[in-house]
Amino acid sequence: MLGNIEAEPGIALSSGSANVGIEVSVTGSGFLPTDTTCNFSSPSSASLVMSQACVTSDGSLSGSFTIGNVPPGVYVVQASGNDGDFAQAILQVVGGAQLGLSPATGQPGSDISFIGRGFLPTDTTCTISSPTSPNPILIGTAACVIRTGSAFGSFLIGNVLPGEYVIQITGNQGDSAQALLDVE
């Protein structure tokens, strides 16, 4: 007689690939019936799993998480029960936030508008910076507004030497997007 063979825990993701900021649903089975709580994490990146909700009952698990600000790539998603059992699945992150400048070329004093898409839906504020400029190139009126994953605003080019500068918009959840500005 073989005795009871317990099934190994396993999980399934609602999507095998998605962008930053997308909510991914997770279902699982084979977890210990004594688990009363569960959570999602990633051994690949501490930043992958955000805004999670997870419940377990009689060895089954269900929930969801939002993909955090990580570079495109392949990540391991782990669902863990509170009694030490866990299961893993692979998630491919295919893209994150994107930023467009209008115009992308200007002289000092020019007004530049921007639109960013793909930011986290939990962002409520954003900031404008230039990580490539030792001097702040943003002067005068600089405004950044973010709603439902989209950032909008404008800034004035400061008194800097001609060249290419990286403009970065950062959401308050740590996600960001960059674009090149050519100063004439």
Helices and strands as residue ranges (DSSP letters): E 10-13, E 17-19, E 23-29, E 38-41, E 49-57, E 60-67, E 73-81, E 86-95, E 98-102, E 105-106, E 111-117, E 126-129, E 138-147, E 150-157, E 163-171, E 176-183
